[in-house]
Amino acid sequence: MIVIDLSLIRQTLAPILDFAIVYYLIYRLILNIKGTRAVPMLFGLLGILVFYALSKEEFLALSTFNWLLEEFIGSLFLIVVVVFQADIRRALTAFGRTQFLTTFGSSENAQLIDELVKASVSLARQQIGALMVIERRALLDPYIEEATRLDARVSKELLYAIFVPERQNPLHDGAVVIQQGRISAAGVFLPMSVNPKIARNLGTRHRAALGLSEEIDALIIVISEERGAVSLAHEGALMLDLSTTALRDKLTHYIIRPSKDHGRIVPMAKGQAE
């Protein structure tokens, strides 16, 4: 007769289950903060913990410095909640989602880029202001909660219709959000940048594009209503007055061939705005 020792099975499976749960939680955490401003802040907090360990008596014996860090770490939980409140909310919103990364092939991405470029050129020629946000690694769900939800294929005709500045079209003042290659929302209002180094003659669309790009890794296309120029915001940088070829190259670079390269904020000529 075979006797099953349940306690032995539990002792064997418990460490495996414990490791799997912790691994899964850390993995989901990394996916949710990837591409957001939480990453450099997290590295900063980890650096503080390293300095705290080194300042102990067993190592460098920096008693005063160790005491200061100990007081800081005592309030670490509250600091983390305050600093990362937006990222925590984003993570909780996305926790139940099974798809965290946009999984488009090169052909779908190429078609998306083609439609975005054609729409941008058409809007710029007629000096119609527009904001188009393309989701990358960080989720845009928290920004579209109060927006008008859509689920439509990205096309030049639809984007043009959304941004036509008619009184009967209340969506043209906000941004369009593109997730997984489809327009998921319109009339989206983006956070304004408070960077003091931004040129004063930059208008609200450019400031909103920069504001979002400072928080997450999305790409934001900006069409100036006054100048009919096309710009691109990414990770706190603004590439102004892009030609059709340059816009296509930048979108291809960041969507199909992502990298860590950044653009830069180029000051606009005096008197130019929006």
NORQUI-V814687 format. One record per residue. N is the residue number from 0. RES is the residue in one letter. NEAR is the number of other ideal C-beta (glycine too) atoms within 10 Angstrom. Layout:
BEGIN
n;res;near
N;RES;NEAR
N;RES;NEAR
END
This chain:
BEGIN
n;res;near
0;M;2
1;I;3
2;V;5
3;I;6
4;D;9
5;L;8
6;S;7
7;L;9
8;I;10
9;R;10
10;Q;10
11;T;11
12;L;10
13;A;10
14;P;9
15;I;9
16;L;11
17;D;10
18;F;10
19;A;10
20;I;10
21;V;10
22;Y;10
23;Y;10
24;L;10
25;I;10
26;Y;11
27;R;15
28;L;15
29;I;11
30;L;17
31;N;23
32;I;20
33;K;15
34;G;19
35;T;21
36;R;19
37;A;24
38;V;15
39;P;8
40;M;15
41;L;18
42;F;10
43;G;10
44;L;17
45;L;10
46;G;10
47;I;14
48;L;12
49;V;10
50;F;14
51;Y;17
52;A;13
53;L;15
54;S;19
55;K;14
56;E;9
57;E;7
58;F;10
59;L;13
60;A;11
61;L;16
62;S;11
63;T;8
64;F;14
65;N;19
66;W;11
67;L;13
68;L;19
69;E;12
70;E;9
71;F;13
72;I;14
73;G;10
74;S;10
75;L;12
76;F;9
77;L;9
78;I;13
79;V;16
80;V;10
81;V;9
82;V;16
83;F;19
84;Q;10
85;A;16
86;D;23
87;I;15
88;R;12
89;R;23
90;A;19
91;L;11
92;T;14
93;A;17
94;F;10
95;G;6
96;R;12
97;T;4
98;Q;8
99;F;15
100;L;12
101;T;16
102;T;9
103;F;15
104;G;10
105;S;11
106;S;8
107;E;13
108;N;17
109;A;15
110;Q;16
111;L;21
112;I;21
113;D;14
114;E;19
115;L;23
116;V;19
117;K;17
118;A;24
119;S;25
120;V;17
121;S;17
122;L;24
123;A;22
124;R;10
125;Q;13
126;Q;14
127;I;18
128;G;20
129;A;26
130;L;25
131;M;24
132;V;26
133;I;24
134;E;22
135;R;19
136;R;17
137;A;24
138;L;23
139;L;23
140;D;17
141;P;17
142;Y;23
143;I;23
144;E;10
145;E;10
146;A;19
147;T;14
148;R;12
149;L;17
150;D;9
151;A;14
152;R;11
153;V;20
154;S;15
155;K;17
156;E;11
157;L;17
158;L;27
159;Y;16
160;A;13
161;I;22
162;F;26
163;V;15
164;P;12
165;E;8
166;R;6
167;Q;5
168;N;14
169;P;11
170;L;18
171;H;19
172;D;14
173;G;22
174;A;29
175;V;28
176;V;28
177;I;25
178;Q;18
179;Q;13
180;G;20
181;R;13
182;I;20
183;S;21
184;A;24
185;A;23
186;G;20
187;V;22
188;F;14
189;L;25
190;P;14
191;M;14
192;S;22
193;V;10
194;N;12
195;P;5
196;K;7
197;I;17
198;A;16
199;R;7
200;N;14
201;L;23
202;G;17
203;T;15
204;R;23
205;H;25
206;R;20
207;A;23
208;A;28
209;L;27
210;G;20
211;L;25
212;S;23
213;E;16
214;E;22
215;I;23
216;D;19
217;A;26
218;L;22
219;I;24
220;I;27
221;V;28
222;I;27
223;S;25
224;E;19
225;E;12
226;R;18
227;G;14
228;A;18
229;V;23
230;S;26
231;L;24
232;A;30
233;H;22
234;E;19
235;G;18
236;A;16
237;L;25
238;M;19
239;L;23
240;D;14
241;L;21
242;S;11
243;T;13
244;T;9
245;A;13
246;L;21
247;R;18
248;D;13
249;K;19
250;L;23
251;T;15
252;H;13
253;Y;21
254;I;20
255;I;14
256;R;9
257;P;12
258;S;7
259;K;5
260;D;11
261;H;10
262;G;19
263;R;9
264;I;18
265;V;12
266;P;13
267;M;22
268;A;10
269;K;9
270;G;7
271;Q;17
272;A;17
273;E;18
END
